[in-house]
Amino acid sequence: MDGPLIPFGSSSGHLQTAAVDSSTSPGQGNPLLKRLDPGLGARLMALGCHLVWATTWMEEANETVSPRIGLPRLPVVEWPDFRADEGPRGLHWKTRHLVEWADGRPFLWVDDEISAMDRLWVDASHPGPSLLHRVDPTKGLMNADFSTLTGWLCAAAPR
């Protein structure tokens, strides 16, 4: 969510973070919501794949973000309790659970925190095709990202 859909970049090119009151949920009072591109939902839907929210925003993504970008309610990945000892050093905390969620099916994961370790681990642990696509958090999803996603989807699941 933050990074791919809500870019952190400023006009100066420096990262900015949202100054959100800790007593509010992620969508309430988040000054970066104005950075959501209302056309992203249609572009994501046009990919033709089964979209899910894999974000710590959880159901708040459906309530706050989906209507702003034109997405329907989407399934939400439920995260297990975090355990720092799971997986090799450098593995993102989402990686193992997303592979379990995919359950052998082809999947693509778009995030701004994907690393080489995540790709190596998924290649070794997931029997189906996968694409772990890192988005520049200062820019968010761009045309080049959509080209990469579309190309992979066409190759992984020809229509």
N, C-alpha and C positions, 0 to 999 in steps of 0.2 A: 504494500500500500504506500507507505511513506518511501519516497524515492522513485519507484516506477510510476505510480499514478499521481503522487503529490511531490513534484520535484522540490529539492531543497535549495537549488541554486538561486542566487540573486543576480541582479543585473551587473553586479561587480564581479560575478564568477565565484564568490565565496559561499561556502555552505552556510545555510541558516537552519536553525531548528525552531520548532514551534514553542512558544511560551504558553504552555497549557497549564492551567490550575490543576493540581493533582487531585482535587476533589471532583473534577468533572470527568466524564467519559471521553474517549479519544476524539469524538466528533464535535463535542460541545466546546465552543470557545477556541477552536483551533484556527488560528489566523491563516494557516497555509491551505485551508480548504478552498480558498478563492483561486488557488493554482490548478485545481482540477480542470481538465479540458473536457467540456461537455460532449465532445465528439468521440471520446475514447470508448465509450460503451458500444457504440455502433461498430467501431473498428474491431473491438474484441469479439463481439458477436459474429462478425463477418469471418472470423477465423474458422468457424464451423466446428469447434471442439467443445467438449463439456467443460464449462468454466466453473471453478470453485474459488472461494476465498480461502487463502492460506496465510492469514494475517493475525496478529495479536489483537486486532480490532474486533475479531470474532463477529458476532451478530451485528455489532455496530456498523460494520461495513455495509450490510444490507440496508440498515436504517438511515445511514448518513451519506454514504458514497454512492451506492447504486442509483438512487433517484437523481443525484446531481450529474451523473454521466450517462444516464439512460440505460442502465442494466436492470434486468428483472432481479428478483430475489434469487440468490445463488446458494448452493450448499456451502457450508462452512466447515473447514477442517477443525476438528476438536483436538486441541493439543493436550498431550499427557503432561503430567507433572515433570518439570525439567530436572534432568539428572546430569550433572557435569561430567560424570564418569562414563557416559555412554558414547562409544565411538572413539576413533582416533583423535589426537590433538589437531585442532583446526577444522574439524567437521562442524558445520553449522547445526545448531540445535534442532532445526526443522527437518533436516535431510532424512534421517532414519524414518521418521513418521510419514513423510511424504512418499517414500518408497513403499511403506506398508499400505498407505492409502491407495496408491496406484495398483497394487496387487498384481503385478506382472503386465498390466496394460501399458501401452505407449503413453508417455506423459511428458509434458513440458512444464518447466517451473521458471517463472519470471520473477526475479528478485534483484535487489541491489547489493546483497551480501553473499552471493555465491562465490565460492573459491575453487581453486584447482583441486583441493582435497575433497570437496563435495562431488565434483565431477568424477574423480578417481573412484570414490567410494560407491557412487551410483553405478558406474560402469561395471564394477566388480560384484555388486549386490542385487542389481535389478535385471531380470531376464529379458525384459522388453526394451524397445527403443525408448530413448529419453533425450531430452534437450534441457540443459540447465543454462538458461540465458541470463547473463548479468546485464542489468540496465544501469547506466550512469545516473546516480542519484541526484546530480545537479541539473540534469536535463529531463529525466523521466522518459517514458516511452516515446520514441521518435520513429520517423518513417523507416529508417534503416533497421530498427528493431522489428517492426512489423514485417519487413521483407524477409528477415531471418526466420521469424516464426512461421510465416506462410510457406517459405521454401522447405523448412523442416517438416511441416505438416503434410505437404504434398509428397515428399519423399517417404515419410513414415507411414502414411495412410492414404495411398492414391485413391482418388474418388472416381 
